[in-house]
Amino acid sequence: MKIFKFEHPEYLIAASVVLLLYTLWFIAKARDKNTLLRLGEEAQVKRLVKALSPQKRAWKFFLVNLAVVMIALALANPQLGSKMEKATRKGADIMIALDISRSMLAQDIKPNRLTRAKMAISRLVDKLEGDRIGIIVFAAEAYTQLPITTDYGAAKMFLSSVNTDYINNQGTSIAAAIEKAMQTFEQKPVKDNKKNKALIIITDGEDHEQGAVDAAKKAAAAGIKIYTIGMGLESGAPIPVYRNGVKTGYKKDREGHTVITKLNENLLREIAADGGGYFVRANNSNTGLKKIFKSISKLDKEEIETRSFKEYEGWFQIFVFAAILFLLIEILITEKRGKFADRFNIFTTNSINGKKEVKS
């Protein structure tokens, strides 16, 4: 079995230019028709311009658009996997727990806490080599967004779609995130007492539930190292309120005062200490993942067997050739009406009783 893929699928968007070209063509065609009709009756005008072939013009335009589609396909470079390869790599299991409560929309870290956290995770994924990664999102509850995998492309795809609307039950429960990570890790038990599991919790630390520290101790006892990254500044910031994507103000308490969300550094330090890792405070220039990645790279590595297509054969040349061929044919076709077309011209003149008559 072979696998088909595009090396650069983003270039397929260029094919949509064809729709725009055809729209403009129909507009121009309608405009030209209205212009010709101003010159006189339709039958008379058609006799005057009978040297031009609308059919040929349509075919020329179709060939140009077909060439555009072929060029887009060539740039996307269709590939066919020709060889399945087994590979054994060594890596650690890394689970990232991302806080998506609405306080993560605060803008004390630009552009906001959540966006900066997602950018940092994406950079971390780019640095991974052989390690497995999973993503948990949490607010008052925790859900596995992506199970442990070596598919880094899928990790970045799932990460890009994460937002605060994923969980309706707002609040923050770090304990729920730790327990969910432990459940995921249990599906892949530790071999030979190796410590190759790490949990990175990215949150502002405003925990509305209890039990985060106790959960961290249980995780550490199970061989899971916990790191915490505090998103936010000690000065804090208001929580924006959005409606249909437009900011309408800031969250207020029951007395009508604007709620200020602040980093709970002490709790996050305690969780990291009891989890065998350490705490890093993020700011506008650094999220701390680089330091944590260095520590994770020193964890015990477990052998991981993967299967993937390693050899792909590109087929872009075929589409380049097709595009050139279509353009050459378009150049060779003239807009003049041919003799063959004249035989089937329904607008001809015959002399009947000395009078000219238009057949229609």
Stockholm file with secondary structure:
# STOCKHOLM 1.0

chainA/1-360         MKIFKFEHPEYLIAASVVLLLYTLWFIAKARDKNTLLRLGEEAQVKRLVKALSPQKRAWKFFLVNLAVVMIALALANPQLGSKMEKATRKGADIMIALDISRSMLAQDIKPNRLTRAKMAISRLVDKLEGDRIGIIVFAAEAYTQLPITTDYGAAKMFLSSVNTDYINNQGTSIAAAIEKAMQTFEQKPVKDNKKNKALIIITDGEDHEQGAVDAAKKAAAAGIKIYTIGMGLESGAPIPVYRNGVKTGYKKDREGHTVITKLNENLLREIAADGGGYFVRANNSNTGLKKIFKSISKLDKEEIETRSFKEYEGWFQIFVFAAILFLLIEILITEKRGKFADRFNIFTTNSINGKKEVKS
#=GR chainA/1-360 SS CCCEEESSGGGGGGGGHHHHHHHHHHHHHHHHHHHHHTTSCHHHHHHHTTTBCHHHHHHHHHHHHHHHHHHHHHHHCEEEEEEEEEEEEEECEEEEEEECSGGGGCSSSSSCHHHHHHHHHHHHHHHCSSCEEEEEEESSSEEEEEEEESCHHHHHHHHHTCCGGGCSSCSCCHHHHHHHHHHHHHTSCCSTTCCCEEEEEEECCCCCSSCHHHHHHHHHHTTEEEEEEECSCTTCEECEEEETTEEEEECBCTTSCBCEECCCHHHHHHHHHHTEEEEEECCSSCCSHHHHHHHHTTSCCEEEEEEEEEEEEECHHHHHHHHHHHHHHHHHCCSBCCHHHHHTCSCCEEEETTEEEECC
#=GC SS_cons         CCCEEESSGGGGGGGGHHHHHHHHHHHHHHHHHHHHHTTSCHHHHHHHTTTBCHHHHHHHHHHHHHHHHHHHHHHHCEEEEEEEEEEEEEECEEEEEEECSGGGGCSSSSSCHHHHHHHHHHHHHHHCSSCEEEEEEESSSEEEEEEEESCHHHHHHHHHTCCGGGCSSCSCCHHHHHHHHHHHHHTSCCSTTCCCEEEEEEECCCCCSSCHHHHHHHHHHTTEEEEEEECSCTTCEECEEEETTEEEEECBCTTSCBCEECCCHHHHHHHHHHTEEEEEECCSSCCSHHHHHHHHTTSCCEEEEEEEEEEEEECHHHHHHHHHHHHHHHHHCCSBCCHHHHHTCSCCEEEETTEEEECC
//
